[in-house]
Amino acid sequence: MESRFEDVAALGVDPARARVYAEGWQSWSVTAALPLAETPYRVTLPNSLVIDCHYGSAPDEGVFRGEGLLAVDPGDGGPVHVFGAASAETAASRVPVIEARPRGGQVVIASDAPVHHVEHQGGLEDALARWGAAFAEGAGVRPRPSPTVWCSWYQYFSEVTQEDVAENLTAMDDLAVPVDVVQIDDGYQAAPGDWLTSSGRFDDLPGLIRRIREHGRRAGIWIAPMVVARKSALFAAHPEWLVTDPASGDPAFAGDVLGDSCAALDLTHPGAADYLADTLRAMRGWGVDYFKIDFVYAGALEGRRHEDVTGVEAYRHGLRLIREAIGPEAYLLGCGAPILPSIGMVDAMRVGPDIAAYWQSPSGHPSEPSQANATRNTVARAWQHGRFWINDPDCLMLRPEVERREDWARTVERYGGLRASSDRLRGLDEWGLETTRRLLTPADPTPLV
């Protein structure tokens, strides 16, 4: 979809003092408050354009872009200007793309859809918090505390086995680690889309979940419900369930992720909707009551669907389907999820890129996994916690070989949100174990900012 921008404001500012906050499209997309004089990062890689950018497009060089929200702080004590989606209701069908273009002693704001412009005294964070509170009220948000979690991903990645989870389940008891939910991450399934077919490393997933519950803990599972791998049986069996490119008729590209090129599942198609709902109900029947839904940006991709709806409308339809299938009491964590369209639909939200055992991403890409990238977004989006949902900064990784683990622990202590551990618990040293125990506390939904 090609956006047509119209100017909505021209603000007189000092380029050396002003800052611009630009909200990223989804969890991993770059979000920060940058000096107006600084050149913002511009996405250029095709895979990242699909994953990180609304409509798969990037702004011109030197232009700041916010997906539904952009704010300008003049830096001189004057009011902060906030430009955002007019309401939660309007953002439920289309999220405006808002740009800020420096032009001499001015910054010109343009948008491809109507936006609401408000001014707030008191600084940038306070202005964002006020805007967020009003938006959340319109969406009917009622944040609830999150449980503490152990997650298999950052120790075992997609090679996790049933025995790995069982070992850590025993270690939680032996080492007195206060974990409420044991979450099985990517690796249990044959392929994205084939969620009830085993990868071969889990010979009795329902039995493992039963064992988790017998240990007095809740069972959680990771699923990427809106992507379908080309190597999957689902992709081959039901091409009619996929979002397609209007020009070619081929499955729309949803990114090279999870070890394969993926397409997007069309949850407006009754067959696809029934398939996903049956999958989630089966998991719920095993005893799972914590669901991490990942890579769900794919549900908002534009393309041809069974129903003639926008990508955002299709995405929210998918979230409603998921909530209905898992029930109101189950805890729902979004990840890789469009920010504004998810408000009022999930209990917790990942607010930054994945962490990693290293501080800086080797590629330098600002939305790839690294502690530095995760920290940047976690700090920038701190105002969303307790207003939109419980913020999830990402898991603790505190084993000895992790770079600057103390810095990441301090970030989680200050800005988390949802608290999760993702180490092999018996591999932690004394500091790592003590810090993990101390930081695994249920999240308070009281706003941080």
C-alpha positions as CSV (number, residue, x, y, z in Angstrom):
1,M,0.0,0.0,0.0
2,E,1.4,3.4,-1.0
3,S,1.0,6.1,1.6
4,R,0.0,9.7,0.7
5,F,1.2,12.2,3.2
6,E,-0.3,15.6,4.1
7,D,1.3,18.2,6.3
8,V,-0.4,18.6,9.6
9,A,1.9,21.0,11.5
10,A,5.1,23.0,11.2
11,L,6.8,23.6,14.5
12,G,9.5,26.2,15.1
13,V,12.3,24.5,17.1
14,D,16.0,24.8,17.8
15,P,17.4,21.8,15.9
16,A,20.3,21.6,18.4
17,R,17.9,21.1,21.4
18,A,14.8,19.4,20.1
19,R,14.1,15.7,20.4
20,V,11.8,13.4,18.4
21,Y,10.1,10.3,19.8
22,A,9.1,7.9,17.0
23,E,7.0,4.8,18.0
24,G,8.1,1.6,16.1
25,W,5.6,-0.5,14.3
26,Q,6.1,-3.7,16.4
27,S,7.9,-5.1,19.4
28,W,11.4,-5.3,17.8
29,S,11.2,-2.1,15.7
30,V,13.5,0.7,16.6
31,T,11.9,3.0,19.2
32,A,13.8,5.9,20.8
33,A,13.8,9.6,21.5
34,L,16.6,11.0,19.3
35,P,18.0,14.6,18.9
36,L,16.4,16.2,15.9
37,A,19.9,16.9,14.6
38,E,20.7,13.1,14.6
39,T,20.0,11.0,11.5
40,P,17.5,8.3,12.4
41,Y,18.1,4.7,11.4
42,R,16.5,3.8,8.1
43,V,15.5,0.2,7.3
44,T,16.8,-1.0,3.9
45,L,17.0,-4.8,4.1
46,P,14.0,-6.5,2.4
47,N,13.5,-8.9,5.2
48,S,13.5,-6.2,7.8
49,L,11.2,-4.0,5.8
50,V,8.6,-6.8,6.0
51,I,9.1,-7.4,9.7
52,D,9.8,-4.0,11.1
53,C,7.8,-1.5,9.0
54,H,4.2,-0.8,8.5
55,Y,3.3,-1.5,4.8
56,G,6.8,-2.8,4.3
57,S,8.1,0.7,3.5
58,A,10.7,3.0,5.0
59,P,10.8,6.9,5.1
60,D,13.2,9.0,3.2
61,E,16.7,9.4,4.5
62,G,16.8,11.8,7.5
63,V,13.1,11.6,8.2
64,F,11.7,10.3,11.5
65,R,8.7,8.0,11.3
66,G,6.3,7.0,14.0
67,E,3.7,4.2,13.6
68,G,0.6,5.8,15.1
69,L,2.6,8.0,17.5
70,L,5.2,10.7,17.2
71,A,6.2,13.4,19.7
72,V,8.4,16.5,19.4
73,D,10.1,17.9,22.6
74,P,11.5,21.4,21.7
75,G,14.0,21.0,24.6
76,D,13.5,24.6,25.7
77,G,10.9,24.1,28.4
78,G,8.0,24.6,26.1
79,P,5.2,22.2,25.5
80,V,5.8,18.8,24.0
81,H,3.8,18.2,20.8
82,V,2.2,14.7,20.6
83,F,0.8,13.5,17.3
84,G,-1.1,10.2,17.5
85,A,-3.9,8.0,16.3
86,A,-7.2,9.9,16.9
87,S,-8.6,7.1,19.1
88,A,-8.3,3.4,19.8
89,E,-11.4,2.9,17.7
90,T,-9.8,4.4,14.6
91,A,-6.5,2.6,15.1
92,A,-8.4,-0.7,15.1
93,S,-8.7,-0.5,11.3
94,R,-5.8,1.7,10.3
95,V,-2.7,3.0,12.1
96,P,-1.5,6.3,10.7
97,V,2.0,6.7,9.6
98,I,3.4,10.0,11.0
99,E,6.7,11.6,9.8
100,A,8.8,14.4,11.1
101,R,11.0,16.2,8.6
102,P,13.6,18.7,9.7
103,R,13.5,21.8,7.6
104,G,15.7,24.7,8.7
105,G,14.5,26.0,12.0
106,Q,11.3,24.0,11.7
107,V,10.2,20.4,11.9
108,V,7.3,19.6,9.5
109,I,4.9,16.9,10.6
110,A,3.0,14.9,8.0
111,S,0.7,11.9,8.2
112,D,-1.0,9.6,5.8
113,A,-4.3,9.5,7.9
114,P,-6.0,11.8,10.4
115,V,-4.1,12.3,13.7
116,H,-4.8,14.1,16.9
117,H,-2.4,16.8,18.0
118,V,-2.1,17.7,21.7
119,E,0.4,19.7,23.7
120,H,1.6,18.8,27.2
121,Q,3.9,20.6,29.6
122,G,6.2,18.6,31.9
123,G,8.6,16.9,29.6
124,L,8.6,14.1,27.0
125,E,8.0,11.1,29.2
126,D,5.1,12.8,31.0
127,A,3.6,13.8,27.7
128,L,3.8,10.3,26.4
129,A,2.3,8.9,29.6
130,R,-0.6,11.3,29.5
131,W,-1.3,10.4,25.8
132,G,-1.0,6.7,26.6
133,A,-3.4,6.9,29.6
134,A,-6.1,8.5,27.4
135,F,-5.6,6.1,24.6
136,A,-5.7,3.1,26.9
137,E,-8.9,4.3,28.6
138,G,-10.5,4.5,25.2
139,A,-9.4,0.9,24.5
140,G,-10.8,-0.3,27.9
141,V,-7.4,-1.6,29.2
142,R,-7.2,-3.1,32.6
143,P,-3.7,-4.4,33.2
144,R,-3.3,-7.4,35.5
145,P,-0.1,-8.7,37.2
146,S,2.1,-11.2,35.3
147,P,3.5,-14.4,36.7
148,T,7.2,-15.2,37.0
149,V,8.5,-17.4,34.2
150,W,11.2,-19.8,33.2
151,C,11.7,-20.0,29.4
152,S,13.7,-22.6,27.5
153,W,14.7,-20.3,24.5
154,Y,17.9,-18.5,25.4
155,Q,19.7,-21.6,26.7
156,Y,18.5,-24.3,24.3
157,F,17.0,-22.4,21.4
158,S,15.2,-24.6,18.8
159,E,17.1,-27.7,19.9
160,V,15.4,-27.9,23.2
161,T,14.3,-31.4,24.3
162,Q,11.8,-32.7,26.7
163,E,14.6,-33.8,29.0
164,D,16.0,-30.2,29.1
165,V,12.7,-28.9,30.4
166,A,12.4,-31.7,32.9
167,E,15.9,-31.1,34.3
168,N,15.1,-27.4,34.9
169,L,11.8,-28.3,36.4
170,T,13.6,-30.4,39.0
171,A,16.2,-27.7,39.5
172,M,13.6,-25.1,40.3
173,D,12.5,-27.2,43.3
174,D,16.1,-28.1,44.4
175,L,17.4,-24.5,44.1
176,A,14.3,-22.7,45.4
177,V,13.8,-20.6,42.3
178,P,10.5,-18.8,42.4
179,V,9.0,-19.7,39.0
180,D,5.2,-19.6,38.5
181,V,5.2,-20.6,34.8
182,V,7.4,-23.1,33.0
183,Q,7.3,-22.0,29.3
184,I,8.2,-24.4,26.5
185,D,9.6,-22.3,23.6
186,D,10.3,-22.9,19.9
187,G,11.5,-26.5,19.2
188,Y,8.7,-28.7,20.3
189,Q,6.9,-28.6,16.9
190,A,7.7,-30.1,13.5
191,A,7.5,-26.7,11.8
192,P,5.8,-23.4,12.2
193,G,2.2,-24.2,11.3
194,D,2.4,-27.8,12.3
195,W,2.0,-27.1,16.0
196,L,0.6,-30.5,17.1
197,T,3.2,-32.5,15.3
198,S,6.3,-33.3,17.3
199,S,9.8,-32.2,16.3
200,G,10.9,-35.6,17.6
201,R,12.5,-34.1,20.7
202,F,9.2,-34.2,22.7
203,D,7.7,-37.7,22.8
204,D,4.9,-36.8,25.2
205,L,4.2,-33.0,25.3
206,P,0.9,-33.4,27.1
207,G,2.6,-35.6,29.7
208,L,5.4,-33.0,30.2
209,I,2.8,-30.3,30.8
210,R,1.0,-32.6,33.3
211,R,4.3,-33.1,35.1
212,I,4.9,-29.3,35.3
213,R,1.5,-28.9,36.9
214,E,2.1,-31.8,39.3
215,H,5.2,-29.8,40.5
216,G,2.8,-27.0,41.5
217,R,3.7,-24.8,38.6
218,R,1.7,-23.5,35.6
219,A,2.5,-24.6,32.1
220,G,3.2,-22.1,29.3
221,I,3.9,-22.5,25.6
222,W,5.3,-20.5,22.7
223,I,3.5,-20.4,19.4
224,A,3.8,-18.3,16.3
225,P,0.1,-18.6,15.3
226,M,0.1,-16.2,12.3
227,V,3.1,-17.6,10.3
228,V,3.3,-20.7,8.2
229,A,6.7,-22.2,7.1
230,R,7.0,-23.2,3.5
231,K,8.4,-26.5,4.6
232,S,5.3,-27.3,6.8
233,A,2.6,-29.8,6.0
234,L,0.1,-27.0,6.5
235,F,1.6,-24.9,3.7
236,A,1.4,-27.8,1.3
237,A,-2.1,-28.9,2.3
238,H,-3.9,-25.6,2.5
239,P,-2.6,-22.9,0.2
240,E,-6.1,-21.3,0.3
241,W,-5.5,-20.5,4.0
242,L,-2.6,-18.1,3.2
243,V,-2.6,-14.4,2.6
244,T,-1.6,-13.8,-1.0
245,D,0.0,-11.1,-3.0
246,P,-2.7,-9.3,-5.0
247,A,-0.4,-8.9,-8.0
248,S,1.0,-12.4,-8.3
249,G,-1.5,-14.5,-6.4
250,D,1.4,-16.2,-4.6
251,P,1.6,-16.5,-0.9
252,A,2.6,-13.1,0.6
253,F,6.1,-13.1,2.0
254,A,6.1,-12.9,5.8
255,G,9.8,-13.0,6.3
256,D,12.7,-15.4,6.4
257,V,12.2,-16.4,10.1
258,L,12.3,-19.5,12.2
259,G,14.6,-21.3,9.9
260,D,12.5,-21.0,6.8
261,S,10.7,-18.6,4.4
262,C,7.3,-18.0,5.9
263,A,3.8,-17.0,4.7
264,A,1.0,-15.4,6.7
265,L,-2.0,-17.4,7.8
266,D,-5.3,-15.8,6.8
267,L,-7.4,-16.0,9.9
268,T,-10.4,-14.5,8.2
269,H,-10.7,-17.8,6.3
270,P,-13.0,-20.1,8.3
271,G,-10.9,-23.2,7.7
272,A,-7.7,-21.5,9.0
273,A,-9.6,-19.9,11.9
274,D,-10.9,-23.3,13.0
275,Y,-7.5,-24.9,12.6
276,L,-5.8,-22.4,14.9
277,A,-8.7,-22.4,17.4
278,D,-8.6,-26.2,17.6
279,T,-4.8,-26.1,18.1
280,L,-5.1,-23.6,21.0
281,R,-8.0,-25.4,22.6
282,A,-6.0,-28.7,22.5
283,M,-3.1,-27.0,24.3
284,R,-5.5,-25.5,26.8
285,G,-6.9,-28.9,27.3
286,W,-3.4,-30.3,28.1
287,G,-3.3,-27.7,30.9
288,V,-1.5,-24.8,29.3
289,D,-2.7,-21.4,30.6
290,Y,0.1,-19.1,29.5
291,F,0.6,-18.4,25.8
292,K,3.4,-16.4,24.2
293,I,2.4,-15.5,20.7
294,D,5.3,-14.6,18.5
295,F,6.0,-13.2,15.0
296,V,2.4,-11.9,14.9
297,Y,3.2,-8.9,12.8
298,A,2.5,-11.3,10.0
299,G,-1.2,-11.1,10.8
300,A,-1.2,-7.4,9.9
301,L,0.5,-7.7,6.5
302,E,-1.5,-6.3,3.7
303,G,-2.7,-8.7,1.0
304,R,-5.6,-10.6,-0.4
305,R,-7.6,-12.5,2.2
306,H,-10.9,-14.5,2.4
307,E,-12.5,-11.3,3.8
308,D,-11.9,-7.8,2.3
309,V,-10.3,-6.2,5.4
310,T,-7.2,-4.1,6.2
311,G,-4.2,-5.8,7.6
312,V,-4.8,-4.2,11.0
313,E,-8.5,-5.4,11.0
314,A,-7.3,-8.9,10.1
315,Y,-4.7,-8.9,12.9
316,R,-7.2,-7.8,15.6
317,H,-9.7,-10.4,14.3
318,G,-6.9,-13.0,14.9
319,L,-6.2,-11.8,18.4
320,R,-9.9,-12.0,19.3
321,L,-9.9,-15.6,17.9
322,I,-6.9,-16.5,20.0
323,R,-8.4,-15.0,23.2
324,E,-11.7,-16.8,22.7
325,A,-9.8,-20.1,22.1
326,I,-7.6,-19.9,25.2
327,G,-10.2,-18.3,27.5
328,P,-10.2,-15.1,29.6
329,E,-8.2,-16.5,32.5
330,A,-5.2,-17.6,30.4
331,Y,-2.3,-15.1,30.3
332,L,-1.4,-13.8,26.8
333,L,2.0,-12.3,26.0
334,G,2.5,-10.7,22.6
335,C,5.9,-10.6,20.8
336,G,6.9,-9.3,17.4
337,A,3.5,-7.6,17.6
338,P,2.2,-4.3,16.2
339,I,2.0,-1.9,19.2
340,L,-1.1,0.2,18.8
341,P,-3.3,-2.5,17.3
342,S,-2.5,-4.8,20.3
343,I,-3.6,-2.4,23.0
344,G,-6.4,-3.9,25.0
345,M,-5.9,-7.3,23.4
346,V,-2.9,-8.8,25.3
347,D,-1.9,-9.0,28.9
348,A,1.8,-8.4,28.4
349,M,3.9,-7.2,25.5
350,R,7.6,-7.6,24.5
351,V,8.7,-4.0,24.1
352,G,12.1,-4.5,22.4
353,P,14.3,-6.8,20.3
354,D,15.5,-10.2,21.6
355,I,18.4,-10.1,24.0
356,A,21.5,-12.1,23.4
357,A,24.7,-13.3,25.2
358,Y,26.4,-10.2,23.7
359,W,25.9,-6.5,24.3
360,Q,26.2,-5.2,20.7
361,S,24.7,-6.9,17.7
362,P,27.6,-8.1,15.5
363,S,25.9,-6.7,12.4
364,G,25.1,-3.4,14.0
365,H,21.4,-3.7,13.0
366,P,19.3,-1.9,15.6
367,S,16.4,-4.4,15.7
368,E,18.5,-7.6,15.8
369,P,19.0,-9.4,19.1
370,S,21.4,-7.7,21.5
371,Q,21.3,-6.4,25.0
372,A,22.0,-2.9,23.8
373,N,19.0,-2.9,21.4
374,A,16.7,-4.5,24.0
375,T,17.8,-1.9,26.5
376,R,17.2,1.1,24.2
377,N,13.6,0.0,23.5
378,T,12.9,-1.0,27.0
379,V,13.8,2.5,28.3
380,A,12.0,4.3,25.5
381,R,8.8,2.4,26.0
382,A,8.8,2.4,29.8
383,W,5.8,4.7,29.8
384,Q,3.6,2.0,28.3
385,H,3.9,-0.3,31.3
386,G,0.8,-0.3,33.5
387,R,-1.1,1.7,30.9
388,F,-1.2,-0.6,27.8
389,W,-0.2,-3.8,29.4
390,I,2.7,-5.3,31.5
391,N,5.9,-4.5,29.6
392,D,8.2,-7.5,28.9
393,P,11.8,-6.3,28.5
394,D,12.8,-10.0,27.7
395,C,14.4,-12.7,29.8
396,L,17.1,-12.6,32.3
397,M,20.3,-14.3,31.0
398,L,22.7,-14.4,34.0
399,R,25.0,-17.3,33.4
400,P,28.8,-16.5,33.6
401,E,29.5,-16.4,29.9
402,V,26.9,-13.6,29.2
403,E,28.5,-10.3,28.4
404,R,27.7,-7.4,30.8
405,R,25.1,-9.6,32.6
406,E,25.1,-7.1,35.5
407,D,24.0,-4.3,33.2
408,W,21.1,-6.3,31.8
409,A,20.0,-7.4,35.3
410,R,19.9,-3.7,36.3
411,T,17.8,-2.9,33.3
412,V,15.3,-5.6,34.1
413,E,15.3,-4.6,37.8
414,R,14.5,-0.9,36.9
415,Y,12.1,-1.4,33.9
416,G,10.6,-4.9,34.1
417,G,7.7,-5.7,33.8
418,L,7.3,-9.3,33.2
419,R,10.2,-11.3,34.9
420,A,11.5,-14.4,33.2
421,S,14.6,-16.5,33.5
422,S,16.1,-18.3,30.5
423,D,19.2,-20.0,31.8
424,R,20.0,-23.6,32.5
425,L,19.5,-23.1,36.2
426,R,22.2,-25.6,37.3
427,G,24.6,-23.6,35.1
428,L,24.3,-20.4,37.1
429,D,27.1,-19.4,39.4
430,E,26.4,-18.0,42.9
431,W,25.8,-14.4,41.7
432,G,23.6,-15.5,38.8
433,L,21.4,-17.8,41.0
434,E,21.0,-15.2,43.8
435,T,20.1,-12.5,41.3
436,T,17.7,-14.7,39.5
437,R,15.9,-15.6,42.7
438,R,15.8,-11.9,43.7
439,L,14.5,-10.6,40.4
440,L,11.8,-13.2,39.8
441,T,8.9,-11.3,41.3
442,P,5.4,-10.9,39.9
443,A,5.0,-7.6,37.9
444,D,3.1,-4.8,39.5
445,P,0.7,-3.1,37.0
446,T,1.4,0.3,38.5
447,P,2.9,2.6,35.8
448,L,6.7,3.1,36.0
449,V,6.5,6.6,34.6
